[in-house]
């Protein structure tokens, strides 16, 4: 009997335990679930993002549009769904809950051909921080870049007619006088009238002076990734959205913005983190003028995007993963993306800086590591090995337009009297480092190395400007994470004493001969040009010195 009573108590305990677990289960595994559908067809949308707004709680819908967010509890939660090609949409719900349907409306594909771009000032009424950052950016000044004008028609600065001038010297000057400069440097006018030339620099419109403005980037609906060598906002490659009101769209990468105010509706566009940059930082020339910038025979002028794409940084699964935005638009401490009272509060670092810089001292001085192997004396010679590693850039160094270059200088001297050691090695700075007085920054022939991508024309002569290039003479720039090694030999002078070896890495915005031909004293944005300024005649990126004691009597 006692055994039967004990068995009954065990059964009752197990039953109560099951009931208790059933009661506790919803709170222990509480979720928000539902389905994302197209608002017109009611077709399920697979691959859509579903996010608890302003958090990292996010999931992706299954092929049937269903989703589940692991949210244990909460009331009045804003859940946002986003999918490329649709406006973002949100619901307010509580956790746990099921059957939460979110309808996404497709962004219209019909454009308003007379659409007036919102001015950056208009955008700044709600996005003040972003406007203030952008105003100080190279993007804001792109339409007024005097170097661009000096290369295009020679009218950007007093000496601009020196050296290569496209409208005068290019083999395409007669057949394509407008070129495609405006596709990147004055995109607002170009978008309204593709194929147009740069505006007269003395009579620039407000649209041209906006450079790469807010809406130039935030109106890009899609970029054909099979045609990235086409320049700028090119028709048929970059799909640009200019819907009629009240369907105005602004694309972004948050994926959880649910603004719907008529003049601005949010839409998710993941290409804005990197691919969008390729529109102007990856391009080739149209060597045969057939309108195809991807065909064989074209020479890539700016290879920056494809350089990045070939690195581990472009792999989202790699722990080193980083996009263009990661480096060039770092996160800020701001917690509000706009001044609107209902803007969600975000974590610090989620809102990106809009200065969008690249060749600032901070970037240049953190892109490479310079190492000098302890000098080795071999008889009467001093052997020096120098290593330059691209540790900080997600692309080659240098990168960008083909006039950019980097110079490594290596020298040795005796400390006691300053006597320079004679170089007898074969590794020397190329003539593009400048032929002339080294004291004035003409470094050709000195022990060292010039890093650049040098194009040639149909006659095999180079460097030539990329529009006229038919091939590449040489390209010794340093890919991301790669190391360049070069060796040097110096003659140890008679006598004894302590020797010092110094290596310096210097960045230049243009080949010295080109700078001289154009008589440039400032950058295209009006800043003092370091290329012609002592003591480095360029920007000092890295410097390292080593010492070596030479015994008395060594000859």
C-alpha positions as CSV (number, residue, x, y, z in Angstrom):
1,X,0.0,0.0,0.0
2,X,2.8,2.4,0.9
3,X,4.4,1.5,-2.5
4,X,1.2,2.3,-4.4
5,X,0.8,5.7,-2.5
6,X,4.4,6.5,-3.4
7,X,3.8,5.7,-7.0
8,X,0.7,7.9,-7.1
9,X,2.7,10.8,-5.5
10,X,5.4,10.4,-8.2
11,X,2.7,10.5,-11.0
12,X,1.2,13.7,-9.4
13,X,4.6,15.3,-9.1
14,X,5.4,14.6,-12.7
15,X,2.0,16.0,-13.8
16,X,2.4,19.1,-11.8
17,X,5.9,19.6,-13.2
18,X,4.6,19.3,-16.8
19,X,1.9,21.9,-16.0
20,X,4.5,24.2,-14.5
21,X,6.8,23.9,-17.5
22,X,3.9,24.6,-19.8
23,X,3.2,27.8,-17.9
24,X,6.8,28.9,-17.9
25,X,7.5,28.0,-21.5
26,X,6.1,31.1,-23.1
27,X,8.2,33.5,-21.1
28,X,11.4,31.4,-21.4
29,X,11.1,31.1,-25.2
30,X,9.0,34.2,-26.0
31,X,9.2,35.4,-29.5
32,X,7.7,37.8,-32.1
33,X,6.8,36.0,-35.3
34,X,5.0,36.8,-38.5
35,X,5.3,37.2,-42.2
36,X,6.6,39.9,-44.6
37,X,4.5,40.3,-47.8
38,X,4.4,42.6,-50.8
39,X,1.7,45.1,-50.3
40,X,0.2,44.8,-53.8
41,X,0.5,41.1,-54.7
42,X,0.6,39.8,-51.1
43,X,3.4,37.5,-52.3
44,X,5.8,36.5,-49.5
45,X,9.2,38.3,-49.5
46,X,12.1,36.1,-48.7
47,X,15.4,37.5,-47.6
48,X,13.9,40.6,-46.1
49,X,15.5,42.1,-42.9
50,X,13.3,42.2,-39.8
51,X,14.7,44.3,-36.9
52,X,13.7,45.5,-33.5
53,X,14.3,49.1,-34.3
54,X,17.7,50.7,-33.2
55,X,19.0,47.4,-31.9
56,X,21.1,44.5,-33.1
57,X,18.1,42.1,-32.7
58,X,17.6,41.2,-36.3
59,X,16.7,38.2,-38.5
60,X,16.1,37.4,-42.2
61,X,12.8,36.1,-43.5
62,X,12.6,32.6,-44.9
63,X,11.6,32.0,-48.5
64,X,7.9,32.0,-47.5
65,X,8.4,35.4,-45.9
66,X,8.1,34.2,-42.3
67,X,10.3,35.4,-39.5
68,X,10.9,34.9,-35.8
69,X,12.6,37.4,-33.5
70,X,13.9,36.2,-30.2
71,X,12.3,38.9,-28.0
72,X,11.2,37.7,-24.5
73,X,9.0,40.5,-23.5
74,X,8.1,44.1,-24.1
75,X,5.3,46.4,-25.1
76,X,5.0,48.9,-27.9
77,X,8.0,47.4,-29.7
78,X,8.7,48.8,-33.2
79,X,9.5,46.1,-35.6
80,X,10.8,47.2,-39.0
81,X,11.0,45.1,-42.2
82,X,13.2,46.1,-45.1
83,X,14.0,44.7,-48.5
84,X,15.9,46.2,-51.4
85,X,13.4,47.7,-53.9
86,X,10.7,48.3,-51.3
87,X,10.0,51.1,-48.8
88,X,10.7,50.1,-45.2
89,X,7.6,49.5,-43.1
90,X,7.0,48.9,-39.4
91,X,4.5,47.7,-37.0
92,X,4.1,48.2,-33.2
93,X,3.6,45.1,-31.2
94,X,4.3,43.3,-27.9
95,X,6.2,40.2,-27.0
96,X,5.4,37.4,-27.1
97,X,3.1,37.6,-30.2
98,X,2.4,35.8,-33.4
99,X,0.9,36.6,-36.8
100,X,2.6,39.9,-37.1
101,X,2.2,40.7,-40.8
102,X,4.3,43.5,-42.3
103,X,3.4,44.8,-45.8
104,X,6.2,46.3,-48.0
105,X,5.4,48.7,-50.8
106,X,7.6,48.5,-53.9
107,X,9.5,51.7,-54.8
108,X,8.1,53.1,-58.1
109,X,10.4,52.7,-61.0
110,X,8.9,55.6,-63.0
111,X,11.0,58.7,-62.6
112,X,10.1,62.4,-62.5
113,X,12.4,63.8,-65.2
114,X,12.0,67.3,-63.8
115,X,12.8,66.3,-60.3
116,X,14.5,69.1,-58.4
117,X,17.3,67.8,-56.2
118,X,16.9,68.6,-52.5
119,X,19.7,70.9,-51.6
120,X,22.1,69.8,-48.9
121,X,20.9,72.7,-46.8
122,X,17.4,71.3,-47.0
123,X,18.6,67.9,-45.8
124,X,20.5,69.6,-43.1
125,X,17.3,70.9,-41.5
126,X,16.8,67.5,-40.0
127,X,20.4,66.1,-40.4
128,X,22.4,69.0,-39.1
129,X,25.4,66.9,-38.0
130,X,25.7,65.1,-41.3
131,X,25.5,68.4,-43.2
132,X,28.2,70.0,-41.1
133,X,30.5,67.0,-41.8
134,X,29.7,66.9,-45.5
135,X,30.4,70.6,-46.0
136,X,34.0,70.0,-44.9
137,X,34.4,66.9,-47.1
138,X,36.1,66.4,-50.5
139,X,32.7,65.3,-51.8
140,X,31.2,68.7,-51.3
141,X,34.1,70.3,-53.3
142,X,34.2,67.8,-56.1
143,X,32.4,70.0,-58.6
144,X,34.9,72.8,-58.1
145,X,38.1,70.8,-58.1
146,X,40.7,73.0,-60.0
147,X,42.9,70.0,-60.8
148,X,40.0,68.4,-62.6
149,X,39.5,71.5,-64.7
150,X,43.3,71.9,-65.4
151,X,43.3,68.3,-66.8
152,X,40.0,68.8,-68.7
153,X,40.4,72.2,-70.3
154,X,43.3,73.9,-68.6
155,X,41.2,76.6,-67.0
156,X,41.2,75.7,-63.3
157,X,44.3,77.6,-62.2
158,X,46.8,80.1,-63.8
159,X,49.2,77.3,-65.0
160,X,46.5,74.8,-65.9
161,X,47.3,74.9,-69.7
162,X,50.7,73.4,-69.0
163,X,51.1,69.6,-69.5
164,X,48.2,67.4,-70.7
165,X,44.9,69.1,-71.4
166,X,42.1,66.8,-72.5
167,X,40.2,69.1,-74.8
168,X,43.5,70.1,-76.5
169,X,45.7,67.0,-76.4
170,X,43.6,63.9,-76.1
171,X,43.1,61.6,-79.1
172,X,39.4,61.8,-78.2
173,X,39.2,65.5,-77.9
174,X,37.4,65.9,-81.3
175,X,35.1,62.9,-81.1
176,X,34.2,63.0,-77.3
177,X,34.9,66.6,-76.3
178,X,32.8,66.4,-73.2
179,X,34.4,63.3,-71.8
180,X,32.8,61.8,-68.6
181,X,34.3,64.0,-65.9
182,X,30.9,65.4,-64.9
183,X,29.6,61.9,-64.2
184,X,31.6,61.9,-61.0
185,X,32.5,65.5,-60.3
186,X,29.2,67.2,-61.2
187,X,26.7,64.4,-60.9
188,X,23.6,66.5,-60.3
189,X,23.8,68.2,-63.7
190,X,25.0,65.0,-65.3
191,X,22.0,63.0,-64.0
192,X,19.6,65.5,-65.5
193,X,21.5,65.5,-68.8
194,X,23.9,62.5,-69.2
195,X,26.9,63.0,-71.4
196,X,27.2,66.7,-70.7
197,X,30.6,68.4,-70.1
198,X,31.8,70.1,-67.0
199,X,30.3,73.5,-66.5
200,X,32.2,76.7,-67.1
201,X,34.2,77.0,-63.9
202,X,33.6,80.8,-63.8
203,X,29.8,80.2,-64.0
204,X,29.1,77.2,-62.0
205,X,25.4,76.4,-61.2
206,X,24.4,75.6,-57.6
207,X,23.9,72.0,-58.7
208,X,27.4,71.7,-60.0
209,X,28.8,73.3,-56.8
210,X,27.0,70.7,-54.7
211,X,29.5,68.1,-55.9
212,X,28.5,64.7,-54.6
213,X,25.5,65.8,-52.6
214,X,23.2,64.0,-50.2
215,X,20.7,62.9,-52.9
216,X,23.4,61.8,-55.3
217,X,24.2,58.9,-53.0
218,X,20.9,58.4,-51.2
219,X,18.9,58.2,-54.5
220,X,20.9,55.3,-55.9
221,X,18.4,52.3,-56.2
222,X,20.8,49.8,-57.8
223,X,24.2,49.4,-59.4
224,X,24.8,46.7,-62.0
225,X,27.8,45.0,-60.6
226,X,28.8,43.5,-63.9
227,X,29.5,47.1,-65.3
228,X,31.4,48.7,-62.5
229,X,34.1,50.1,-64.9
230,X,31.5,52.5,-66.4
231,X,32.3,56.0,-65.0
232,X,30.1,57.7,-62.4
233,X,26.3,57.8,-62.5
234,X,26.1,56.2,-65.9
235,X,22.7,55.4,-67.5
236,X,22.0,51.7,-67.7
237,X,24.5,51.0,-64.9
238,X,23.4,53.1,-62.0
239,X,19.6,53.1,-61.4
240,X,18.6,56.4,-60.0
241,X,15.3,56.9,-58.2
242,X,13.4,60.2,-58.7
243,X,9.8,59.3,-57.9
244,X,6.9,61.8,-57.9
245,X,5.7,63.0,-54.5
246,X,4.4,61.7,-52.2
247,X,6.6,58.7,-53.0
248,X,10.0,60.3,-52.6
249,X,12.6,57.8,-51.5
250,X,15.9,58.1,-49.6
251,X,18.0,54.9,-49.6
252,X,20.1,53.9,-46.6
253,X,21.7,50.9,-44.9
254,X,20.2,50.9,-41.5
255,X,17.3,48.7,-42.6
256,X,15.3,49.7,-39.6
257,X,14.4,53.3,-40.4
258,X,10.6,53.7,-40.9
259,X,10.4,57.4,-41.9
260,X,7.3,58.0,-44.1
261,X,6.8,61.7,-44.5
262,X,5.9,62.2,-48.2
263,X,9.1,64.1,-49.1
264,X,11.2,61.3,-47.6
265,X,10.5,57.6,-47.3
266,X,13.2,55.1,-46.2
267,X,14.3,52.2,-48.3
268,X,17.1,49.7,-47.6
269,X,20.0,49.6,-50.1
270,X,22.9,47.4,-49.0
271,X,25.0,48.5,-52.0
272,X,25.6,51.8,-50.3
273,X,28.3,50.4,-48.0
274,X,30.7,49.6,-50.8
275,X,29.4,49.0,-54.3
276,X,28.1,52.5,-54.5
277,X,31.6,53.8,-54.1
278,X,32.7,51.9,-57.2
279,X,30.5,54.2,-59.3
280,X,33.4,56.8,-59.1
281,X,36.3,54.8,-57.6
282,X,36.3,52.0,-60.2
283,X,36.5,52.9,-63.9
284,X,38.1,52.2,-67.2
285,X,38.5,54.2,-70.4
286,X,36.5,53.6,-73.5
287,X,39.4,52.9,-75.8
288,X,37.4,52.3,-79.0
289,X,34.5,54.7,-78.3
290,X,31.9,52.1,-78.6
291,X,30.2,53.1,-75.3
292,X,31.4,49.9,-73.6
293,X,33.8,50.5,-70.7
294,X,34.1,46.8,-70.0
295,X,35.3,45.4,-73.3
296,X,38.8,44.1,-73.8
297,X,41.4,46.7,-74.6
298,X,40.2,49.2,-72.0
299,X,42.6,50.4,-69.4
300,X,41.4,50.6,-65.8
301,X,42.1,54.1,-64.5
302,X,40.8,53.8,-60.9
303,X,41.0,50.2,-59.7
304,X,40.2,50.9,-56.0
305,X,37.0,49.0,-55.7
306,X,38.3,45.8,-57.4
307,X,41.5,46.0,-55.3
308,X,39.3,45.9,-52.2
309,X,37.1,43.2,-53.5
310,X,40.1,40.9,-53.9
311,X,41.1,41.2,-50.2
312,X,39.9,39.4,-47.1
313,X,38.3,42.6,-46.0
314,X,35.6,42.1,-48.7
315,X,34.6,38.7,-47.2
316,X,31.8,39.2,-44.6
317,X,32.8,35.9,-43.0
318,X,36.3,37.0,-42.4
319,X,37.0,38.5,-38.9
320,X,38.9,41.3,-40.7
321,X,35.8,42.2,-42.8
322,X,35.5,45.9,-43.6
323,X,33.7,47.9,-46.2
324,X,34.5,51.3,-47.7
325,X,32.1,52.8,-45.1
326,X,33.9,51.0,-42.2
327,X,37.1,53.0,-42.8
328,X,36.0,56.2,-44.6
329,X,32.8,56.8,-42.7
330,X,33.6,55.7,-39.2
331,X,31.0,55.5,-36.5
332,X,30.4,58.6,-34.3
333,X,29.2,59.1,-30.8
334,X,25.9,60.5,-31.9
335,X,22.8,58.6,-30.9
336,X,20.3,60.4,-33.1
337,X,20.5,60.3,-36.9
338,X,18.2,63.4,-37.2
339,X,16.7,66.2,-35.1
340,X,13.2,64.8,-35.5
341,X,11.6,64.3,-32.1
342,X,10.6,60.7,-32.9
343,X,14.0,59.6,-34.3
344,X,15.0,56.4,-32.5
345,X,17.9,56.5,-30.1
346,X,20.8,54.4,-31.4
347,X,23.9,52.9,-30.0
348,X,27.1,55.0,-30.3
349,X,29.0,54.0,-33.4
350,X,26.0,53.1,-35.5
351,X,25.6,56.6,-37.0
352,X,28.4,57.2,-39.6
353,X,30.5,60.3,-40.1
354,X,30.0,62.1,-43.4
355,X,33.4,63.8,-43.9
356,X,34.3,60.8,-46.2
357,X,38.0,61.5,-46.3
358,X,40.9,59.4,-47.6
359,X,44.3,61.0,-48.0
360,X,44.3,62.9,-44.7
361,X,47.4,62.7,-42.4
362,X,45.6,60.2,-40.2
363,X,44.9,57.9,-43.1
364,X,48.3,58.2,-44.8
365,X,50.2,57.7,-41.5
366,X,48.3,54.6,-40.6
367,X,48.3,52.8,-44.0
368,X,51.7,51.2,-44.0
369,X,54.4,49.9,-41.7
370,X,58.1,50.6,-42.6
371,X,60.8,48.3,-41.4
372,X,64.6,48.5,-41.9
373,X,66.4,45.2,-41.3
374,X,69.5,45.8,-39.1
375,X,72.2,46.9,-41.5
376,X,74.8,44.3,-42.3
377,X,78.4,45.2,-43.1
378,X,80.0,42.9,-45.7
379,X,83.6,44.0,-46.2
380,X,83.6,47.6,-47.3
381,X,79.9,47.6,-48.0
382,X,76.8,48.2,-46.0
383,X,73.8,46.2,-47.1
384,X,70.3,47.4,-46.1
385,X,66.9,45.7,-46.6
386,X,63.7,47.7,-46.4
387,X,60.2,46.3,-46.0
388,X,57.0,48.3,-46.7
389,X,53.8,46.5,-45.6
390,X,50.3,47.7,-46.5
391,X,48.8,47.0,-43.1
392,X,46.1,49.7,-42.9
393,X,44.5,50.2,-46.3
394,X,41.8,47.9,-47.7
395,X,43.2,48.5,-51.2
396,X,46.6,49.1,-52.9
397,X,48.8,51.9,-51.8
398,X,48.8,54.3,-53.4
399,X,45.4,54.0,-55.1
400,X,43.0,56.3,-57.0
401,X,43.8,58.2,-60.1
402,X,47.1,57.2,-61.8
403,X,49.1,60.3,-61.0
404,X,49.1,59.3,-57.3
405,X,52.5,58.0,-56.2
406,X,54.6,57.1,-53.2
407,X,58.3,57.4,-52.8
408,X,60.6,55.4,-50.5
409,X,63.9,57.1,-49.8
410,X,66.8,55.3,-48.2
411,X,70.0,57.0,-47.0
412,X,73.1,56.3,-44.8
413,X,75.6,58.5,-43.2
414,X,78.4,58.6,-40.6
415,X,77.2,60.3,-37.4
416,X,80.5,61.9,-36.4
417,X,80.9,64.1,-39.4
418,X,77.6,63.7,-41.4
419,X,79.4,62.2,-44.4
420,X,76.8,60.6,-46.7
421,X,77.6,57.0,-47.7
422,X,77.7,56.5,-51.5
423,X,75.1,54.2,-52.9
424,X,76.3,51.5,-55.3
425,X,73.1,49.5,-55.5
426,X,70.8,49.4,-58.5
427,X,67.6,50.2,-56.7
428,X,66.9,53.9,-57.3
429,X,63.9,56.2,-57.4
430,X,62.3,56.4,-60.9
431,X,62.5,59.6,-63.0
432,X,58.9,60.2,-62.1
433,X,60.2,61.1,-58.6
434,X,61.4,64.3,-60.2
435,X,64.7,65.1,-62.1
436,X,66.6,67.9,-60.5
437,X,67.9,69.1,-57.1
438,X,67.2,66.6,-54.3
439,X,67.2,69.5,-51.9
440,X,64.0,70.8,-53.7
441,X,62.3,67.4,-53.7
442,X,63.6,66.0,-57.0
443,X,64.3,62.5,-55.9
444,X,65.0,60.7,-59.1
445,X,68.2,58.6,-59.0
446,X,68.4,58.5,-55.2
447,X,68.5,55.2,-53.4
448,X,64.9,54.2,-53.0
449,X,61.8,53.3,-54.9
450,X,58.8,55.0,-56.5
451,X,55.4,53.2,-56.3
452,X,52.8,53.9,-58.9
453,X,50.7,52.6,-61.8
454,X,52.1,54.1,-65.0
455,X,50.1,54.0,-68.2
456,X,51.3,54.2,-71.8
457,X,49.7,55.5,-75.0
458,X,49.4,53.8,-78.4
459,X,53.1,54.7,-79.2
460,X,54.2,53.0,-76.0
461,X,55.1,56.3,-74.3
462,X,54.3,57.0,-70.7
463,X,53.1,58.1,-68.4
464,X,50.0,59.2,-70.3
465,X,46.7,60.3,-68.9
466,X,44.2,57.5,-68.4
467,X,41.8,58.7,-71.1
468,X,44.4,58.0,-73.7
469,X,46.0,54.9,-72.2
470,X,46.3,51.8,-74.2
471,X,48.2,49.7,-71.7
472,X,50.2,49.8,-68.4
473,X,54.0,50.2,-68.5
474,X,54.3,49.0,-64.9
475,X,52.4,48.8,-61.7
476,X,54.4,48.2,-58.5
477,X,51.9,49.5,-56.0
478,X,51.5,47.4,-52.8
479,X,48.2,45.4,-52.4
480,X,46.4,45.2,-49.1
481,X,48.3,43.1,-46.5
482,X,51.3,42.6,-48.9
483,X,54.9,43.5,-48.3
484,X,57.4,45.1,-50.7
485,X,61.0,44.3,-50.1
486,X,63.9,46.2,-51.6
487,X,67.7,46.0,-51.1
488,X,70.3,48.7,-51.0
489,X,74.1,48.8,-50.8
490,X,76.3,51.6,-49.6
491,X,80.1,52.1,-49.5
492,X,81.5,52.3,-45.9
493,X,83.9,55.3,-45.8
494,X,87.4,55.0,-44.6
495,X,87.8,55.3,-40.8
496,X,85.5,54.3,-38.1
497,X,82.5,55.4,-36.4
498,X,78.8,54.9,-35.9
499,X,76.7,54.8,-39.0
500,X,73.0,55.6,-39.3
501,X,70.5,54.3,-41.9
502,X,67.2,56.1,-42.5
503,X,64.2,55.1,-44.6
504,X,61.3,57.4,-45.3
505,X,58.0,56.8,-47.1
506,X,56.5,59.9,-48.7
507,X,53.1,60.3,-50.4
508,X,52.6,62.5,-53.4
509,X,49.3,63.6,-55.0
510,X,50.9,63.8,-58.5
511,X,54.1,63.0,-60.4
512,X,56.5,65.9,-59.9
513,X,56.8,66.6,-63.6
514,X,53.0,67.0,-63.9
515,X,52.9,69.3,-60.8
516,X,55.6,71.5,-62.4
517,X,53.9,71.6,-65.8
518,X,50.7,72.7,-64.2
519,X,52.5,75.1,-61.8
520,X,50.4,73.7,-59.0
521,X,50.9,75.2,-55.5
522,X,47.7,74.0,-54.0
523,X,45.5,70.9,-54.2
524,X,42.4,70.8,-56.3
525,X,40.5,71.9,-53.2
526,X,42.7,74.9,-52.5
527,X,44.9,73.5,-49.7
528,X,48.7,74.0,-49.6
529,X,50.3,71.3,-51.7
530,X,52.8,69.3,-49.7
531,X,54.4,67.9,-52.9
532,X,56.3,71.1,-53.3
533,X,56.9,72.0,-49.7
534,X,60.0,71.3,-47.6
535,X,61.2,69.3,-45.7
536,X,59.7,66.2,-47.3
537,X,58.2,67.4,-50.6
538,X,55.2,65.2,-50.0
539,X,53.5,63.8,-46.9
540,X,55.7,61.8,-44.6
541,X,53.9,58.5,-44.0
542,X,56.5,56.6,-42.2
543,X,60.2,56.9,-41.0
544,X,62.6,54.5,-39.4
545,X,66.3,54.7,-38.5
546,X,68.8,52.1,-37.5
547,X,72.4,52.4,-36.3
548,X,75.5,50.4,-36.9
549,X,79.0,50.6,-35.3
550,X,81.9,50.1,-37.7
551,X,85.3,49.2,-36.1
552,X,88.2,51.5,-36.5
553,X,90.3,50.9,-39.6
554,X,87.6,49.3,-41.7
555,X,88.1,50.3,-45.3
